[in-house]
Amino acid sequence: MVSCRSAVDTPSMTTWRRQRFIIGTMTWLLAGALVLALLDALEYELFLVISLIGFLVVVELTAPLNLTPTWRTRLKWLIAGGLLVFAYVVVRRILEILPPGVL
């Protein structure tokens, strides 16, 4: 019996792409933490910004050309949450820089 599924939909291909995404993300997170620790600049805000940048880079570099798996469509919520936290960090840093009488 011949299956109607394409080669892109096979579980092994999806698993491989998902694993490549996870490995890329984890590599970026560990490398970012290591570099910040070596520079003695390991703060959660800097780590968050570097992690978000790396996550967005990995999302774009591992994006499929033709079909988008369902697990990748859920990444938009994680990206939106990361951008909201990034905006919070930026606003907080700006408020620290401003003199007390400005606001």
C-alpha positions in Angstrom: 0.0 0.0 0.0 1.4 3.4 -0.9 1.1 6.3 1.5 -0.1 9.7 0.5 2.2 11.5 2.9 5.0 13.6 1.5 8.7 13.3 2.5 8.4 16.5 4.5 5.6 15.2 6.7 7.5 12.1 7.9 8.1 12.0 11.7 11.8 11.5 11.3 12.2 14.7 9.3 10.1 16.7 11.7 12.0 15.2 14.7 15.3 16.1 13.0 14.3 19.7 12.4 12.9 20.0 15.9 16.1 18.6 17.4 18.2 20.9 15.2 16.2 23.9 16.5 16.6 22.8 20.1 20.3 22.1 19.8 20.8 25.5 18.1 18.9 27.3 20.8 20.6 25.5 23.7 24.0 26.1 22.1 23.3 29.8 21.9 22.1 30.0 25.5 25.1 28.2 26.9 27.5 30.2 24.7 25.9 33.5 25.8 26.0 32.6 29.4 29.7 31.5 29.1 30.7 34.7 27.3 28.9 36.9 29.8 30.5 34.9 32.7 34.0 35.2 31.2 33.5 39.0 30.7 32.2 39.2 34.3 29.0 40.8 33.1 26.5 38.0 33.9 23.3 39.8 34.7 19.9 38.4 34.1 18.9 41.4 31.9 21.9 41.0 29.6 21.4 37.3 29.4 17.7 37.8 28.6 18.6 40.2 25.7 21.3 37.9 24.3 19.0 34.9 24.6 16.2 36.6 22.8 18.5 37.7 20.0 19.9 34.2 19.6 16.4 32.7 19.8 15.2 34.9 16.9 18.3 34.1 14.9 17.8 30.4 15.4 14.1 30.7 14.5 15.0 32.4 11.2 17.9 30.1 10.3 16.0 26.9 10.9 12.7 28.1 9.2 11.5 25.6 6.6 11.0 26.9 3.1 7.7 25.3 2.1 5.7 23.9 5.0 5.4 25.2 8.5 5.0 22.5 11.2 2.5 23.1 13.9 5.1 23.3 16.6 6.7 26.3 14.8 3.4 28.2 14.6 3.4 28.2 18.4 6.7 30.0 18.6 5.1 33.3 17.8 3.7 33.4 21.3 7.1 32.7 22.8 8.6 35.5 20.6 5.8 37.9 21.6 6.4 37.2 25.3 10.2 37.6 24.8 9.6 41.0 23.1 7.4 42.2 25.9 10.0 41.3 28.5 12.6 43.0 26.3 10.5 46.1 26.2 10.2 46.0 30.0 13.9 45.8 30.4 14.5 48.7 28.0 12.0 50.9 29.7 13.5 50.0 33.1 17.0 50.9 31.9 15.8 54.2 30.4 14.1 55.1 33.7 17.4 54.3 35.6 19.3 56.7 33.3 16.9 59.6 33.5 17.3 62.1 36.3 14.7 61.9 39.1 12.9 65.2 38.3 12.1 64.3 34.7 9.1 62.1 35.3 
